[in-house]
Amino acid sequence: MFVWCPDWPVIAAEIVDGTPASTPVAVLHAGRVVACSEAARADGIRRGLRRREAQSRCPGLTVVDHDPGRDARAFEPVLAAVEEVAVGVEVIRPGACALAARGPARYFGGEEPAAERIVEHVAQACAVESQVGIADGVFGAGLAARTGQVVPPGDTPRFLAGLPVEALGRPPLADLLRRLGVRTLGDFAALPAADVLARFGFDGILAHRLAAGRDHRPLAARRPPPDLAVTETYDEPLERVDVAAFAARSLAERLHDTLAGHGLACTRLVVEAVTAHGQELHRVWRHDGLLTAAAISDRVRWQLEGWLTAAGRRPGAAGATASRPTAGILRLRLVPDGVLAHVGLQPGLWGETGAGRDRAHRALSRVQGILGPESVVTPVPGGGRSPHDQVRLVPWGDERVPARPGNPAAAPGLPALPAATPAEDGPAGSVSAAPAAGGVSAGSA
């Protein structure tokens, strides 16, 4: 089952840019027309015309640049509408998608009722005109969608036999076949496969199979990503730290079980909260390994403790943050922003990382939850001319990526610069932490 939206680049320009598709519109790429509206075709505009010739045929022509990104963004709501009727949709290109016809046909009582249901739902949900074609294979169904036909099972080769060779979508091959006297897909399919391979190569034999109706490529149906976020709304706002800690543990276990059910683990966690006054709070936590249920619970508890503790401080007091909540937390949401397949954490070269490193990481992360992410920083070496430029302070837990690639001291013929002293350059009131052998050490405040 092939769902096709005619003149989609023109429709996408109307949806995104507001260019009315009812007027003469032409979409150009590399100076040639790649799509045009029905009003433009009535004035003699055709695909492949050059810009000057198209404007000479239609002086009131509106020219729009070809933008594949715009076409894809505008087509996403159409895909969502089709997936509300039937699952297993494959995106062929912006403006066209395909799906297996057996499931919708059985559910709606036949192939034609299923096609009518899809067309009607797309029109109601997106206000977009579409056509559906059904045949054996994606290629035959795509050509059937041009006229809205339903080809009976097994009749696809007969349906393709009378179509011109230009239907293959390969202009150089179609031009060569016409000069050789082969004008229809039936004539091309009648040629011996060995001779087609010897004369036209691998792409030619693929086109030969399509012309014969032997398109057995399986559908590569897209799978919408699962919603892994967990949300909890509370009848009474969370104002006490102990109550918030209990709520954080329950929600963290739900998130961990959801990820485990999909074979995933979390490396970056987003904690979102909404207070009773409608204030929205947001914080991102990073981890160099995989966040377990206990690790997720600790970070959510620390974050809630930091928010609720800041709520009781006076504005401008020491340690009070600018994003402190003005009331208790009414809704809490955990979003796994970074996930990967759970294949286990690779231990260190000389064994496990050790309990000392874990305790230091927990302590520094808790300080961040109370005072903010910029309260604990770690130096990252990078390129630069002076010792001050060679070191950059990043929040603890963020990716330690140098600001400039390369190391000036490693370049041949250049003198090595003295080592930087990042602890002296740290901002007042912050902790500078640097990794050491066997764990993590915190520098001076």
N, C-alpha and C positions, 0 to 999 in steps of 0.2 A: 504494500500500500504506500503510494507516493503522494505526499502532500506538497503542492506547489503553489506559491503565491506569485502571480504574474507581475512583471515589471518591479521586482522587489527593490532594486536600487532607487527607483523613483519614489516608491512608497516609503522607504526608509528616510529619504531626504524630506518628505513631508512630515513624518513623525518626529524627527530629530530637529530639523532646521525650519520647519513650517513652510516649505515650498509646496504650493498647491499642486497636487498630481493631476487635477482636472484640466490644467493649462498645458500648453506645449512645453515639455521639459525633456532635456537630454542629459544623460550622465556620460561624461567624457573621461577617457583614460589614454594618456600618451597622444592626445590630439585627435582621437577617434571616438565615435559614439559606441558605447557598450550597452546602453539601455535607454529607452525613451518611453514616454507616456503614450496613451491611446490618441490624444489630440495631436501629438507630434507625428505619429505614424499617419494620421489623416492628411497631414501637410507634406508627406513624402519623406519623412525622416526614417532612415533605416540604420541598423547596426553596421558598423564599419565605415560610415561616412566620416570624412574629415570635418573639422570644426567649421572652416570657411564655407564648405559646400552645404553643410546642414543649416548654417545661419542664412545662407543665400536662399535656400528653399523655404525657410520659415523665419522672416525677420523678427517676429516676436518670440523667438525661442529662448527659454531660460536654460542656461548652461550651469550644470552642477558638476563639481569635481568628484571623481570616483573615490570613495572612502570605504574600504572593506571593514574597518573597525566600526564605523557608523552602521553599516548594514548588519553586522553581527549583533551589536547591542540592541538594535531595534527588533531583531528577530527573536530575541530571548523570550519576550512575553508570548509570542506565538508558539514556541516550543513548550512553554509551561502550559498553555491552553490545550495543546495536543496531548500532553502527558496526563492531563486531568481526565481525558477520555480513554486513552490506551497507553500502556507502558512499553518500554523498549524502543525508544525513538532514536534513530541515528541521524545526525546532522550531515546532510550531503554538502550543502553550501548555504550561505545566508539566503533565505527565501525558499528553501527546499529541504524536506526531511523525509525519511522512510521508516516504516515499521512493519512488523509481521501482520498479515491480514487475518490469520486464523483466529487469534484471541478476540479481537473486536467483532469479527463476523459471527462467532458463536454467541457472544454476549448480547449483541443487538439484533440477532435473528437473520443475518445475511450480510454479504459484502456491501451491497448498495445501501442498506439502512445504516451500516457502520460509517460508510463514506459520507452520507448525508449528515449524520450526527457530528462528525468531526468538522465539516464545513460550517454547520450551523453554530457550533460552540466557538470556533475561531472567530466567526463574524460577531457573535454576541460579546465575547470577552475582549477582543482586540480591535473590533471594527475594521477588519482586514478581509479582503476577498481572497478566497483560496479555491483550488481545484484538486480533486483526488483522482488518481489513476491506479488501477489494480491489474497486475500481470505477473508472470513468472519471472522473477529477477528484478533488481533495482533498475537496470537499464530500460527494460520493456515497460515497467510501471511508470518511469519518468516520462517516456514518450506518450504513454496512454493518458497521463495527467494533462497533457497539452490540450486534449479534447474532452477530458473527463470521462474516459471510457473504462469499462470493466471487462477485461479480456478473460474469457473462460479458461480454466486450467488446461494446459496443453496446447492452446491456440496461439501462444506468443510468437513462434516462428512464422506462422501465417500472417499475423498482424504486422510483424516487422518487414515482411517480404516486399510490400508495396511502398515502403518509405524511401525517400531519396538518401543517397550516401552521405549527404550533409548532416543527417541526423546523428552520425557517429560523433560529432563534435571535434573532429580532426580536420581542419580546413586543408592543410597540405595533402593529406591522404585522400580526401574527397576530390580535390582538384586533379590529382594524378589518376584516380580511378575513372573520373569522367573523361579524361583524355584517352584512356584505354578502352572506353566504351562501356564501362561498368557504371550504371546509373542508379540502381536501386540496391537496397540491402539484400534482397533476394538474389540478385545477380552476384553480389559479392560473396554471399554464403555458399553459393553453388560452386565456387572455385575450390580446387583441391587444397587442403590445409598445408601440405608439404610445399606446394608451389607458392602459396601466400607467404609462408615463412621464409623461403629462399629469396623472394622478390622484395618483400616489405619489412622483413625483420620481426623482432619480438613484438613491438607495438602493433604491427600489422596483424599478427596472428591473434593478439588479444581483441582487436577490433573485429576480426573475422568470427571469433567466438560470440561476441556480442550480437553481430548481425544475424547469426544463426539461432539466436535465442538460448544460448548455452551459458547464461550468466548465473552461475551458482555461488557467487560470492556471498558468504553469510553476513548478516547484519552486524555491524559493530555498534550495538545499542549503548547509548550513554547511560550512566547510572548517576542520578543526582546525589551529591554528597550528603551523608546523614547529618542530622542536626545533633551535635554532640554536647551542646550547652545544656546545663541544668539550672533551673530557676525555682525559687521558693518564695512565696509571699506569706507574711506573718500577720496574724490578726492584731497583735499588739506590737508596737515598734520595739526593736532591740536597743535597749539603753544600758544594760548592765553587761560587763565583760564576761561573766560566767555564763549567762544565758546566750550571748553571742558565740562563745566557744563551743557550747553544745550544738547550736545550730550549724556552725561551720563544720563540725565533725560529721554530722549527718549528711550535709550537702556534699562534702568532699568524698564520702564513701559512695554516694550515688554517682558522682562524676567518674570515679575510678572504676566502678562496676560497668558503667556505660562504655568507657574506653576499652576495658578488658573484653567486653562482648564483641567488639569490632576488631580485636587483636591489635590495639593501639596503645601507646603510652604517651604521656604529656611531657613536654620539655619547656613549655612557656605557657603560663597561666594568666588569664585576665580575670580580675575580681571587679565586679560591677555592683553597685548598691544604689538604691533610691531611698531617700529619707521620707519621713512623714510630710515634710514641706515641699516635696517634689524635687529636691536637689539630687543631682546625679553625680556619683563618685566613681572614679575609674583608676585602676592601678594594674600594672603588668609586672609579673614575677618571672624571672628566668632561672634556669638551673642547668648545670653542665652535664647532668645525667638524666635519668628517667624519674619523674615524680611519682612516688608511691602514694598509697592512700594516706598514710601517716604524714608524708611530706606535704601533700596537698592540704590536709587538715591543718598542719602547723602554719602554713603560709596564709591560709584564709583566717585563722585565728589571730595571727599576728597583725594582719591588716585590719581586721575588725577592732582589735584592741587599740591599734594606733589611731583609727578614726574616732572611736568612742572616747579615748583618752583626750584627744585633741578637742573634742566637742566640749569638754568641761573646762578648757583653758580660756583665759581672756585673750581677745585679739591683740596681737603684738607682744604677747608674753613669750618668754624663752621656750623654744620647742614647739610653739603653735604654728600650724601650717596654714597656708592661704586657702586650701581646699577643705578646711575642717567642716564637718557636718553641722547643720543648725538644728537637727532633731534626731530622734531615733531612727534606726534603719528599718524600713518597712518591706523592702524586697531585695533579695540577694541573688546574683546570677554569676555562675562560673563558666567561663568560655575557654576551652583548650585551644589557644591560639597557635601553638606549635605541637604537632603530633607526628609520630613515626611508628613504624611497625615494631612491636615488642619482640625483640630478638635477644634481650638480655644486655647488660652493661659489661663491656670488655674490661677486665681488671687491669691494674697497672703492670708494668714489666716485672717488678720485684714483688708482686703480690697485690693485695687489696690496698685501697687508698688509705685506710686506717681510720680509727674512730676520732683521732685528734682533728683531722681535716673536716670531718662531718660536724663536730662540735663547733669548730670555728666558723664554718659556713652557716650553721643555724644561728649562732650568736650575731654575726654580722647581718644576716638577713632579717633578724628580729629588730635590730637597730634601724634598718631601713624602713621596716613597717611602722615604727613609731615616729621617726624623724624625717622620713622621706628618702627617695632613692639616691639623692645627691649627698646624703650625710655620710656615706661610706664609699670611698673611691679607691681605685687601684691604678698604678701607673702602667702605661702601654708605650713601649719604645717605638719610634718611627723616624723617618728621615727629617733632616733639618740641618741648618748651618750652626746653630748655637745649641748649647746643652739644654736651654729652656725649650727650644723647639723640638728637641729629640724626644721629649716625654709628654704624653697627654694623659690626663686623669679621666677615667671613665667610671660610671657607677658600678658598684660591686654586683656581679652576676651578668653584666652586659658582655657582648662579644668583644674580645680584646683584639680588635683589628687596628693595625697602624693607620694613622691618618695619611701618611705618604708612603708609597712603596719604595723598597730599596733601603740600603744602609750606606751612608756616605763613607763609613770607615772601611767597608768591604771593597770599595772601588780601587783599582790599581793606581798607584801613583799619588794618592791623596792621603794626607796624614790623618791618623785616628783622632777623633775628638774625645775630650775627657768625658767620663761617665757622668750622667745627670744625677741630681739629688732631688727626686720628686717630692720627698717628704717636706722639704723646706718650701715648696711652691704650692702646697695644698691650701685650700681656702680655710678661713677661720671657722672653727666649730665642726670640722669634718674629720673623719678618720681615714687615714691612708693605709690600705692593706695591700700587701704584696705576697705572692706565693713563695714559699720556701721549701726546702727539702723535707719531705715527710709530713707536710701540712701547710697551714696558712698562718702567717704572722701579721699582726696589726701594728702599724707604726705609731708615731706620735700623733696626738690630737692637735 
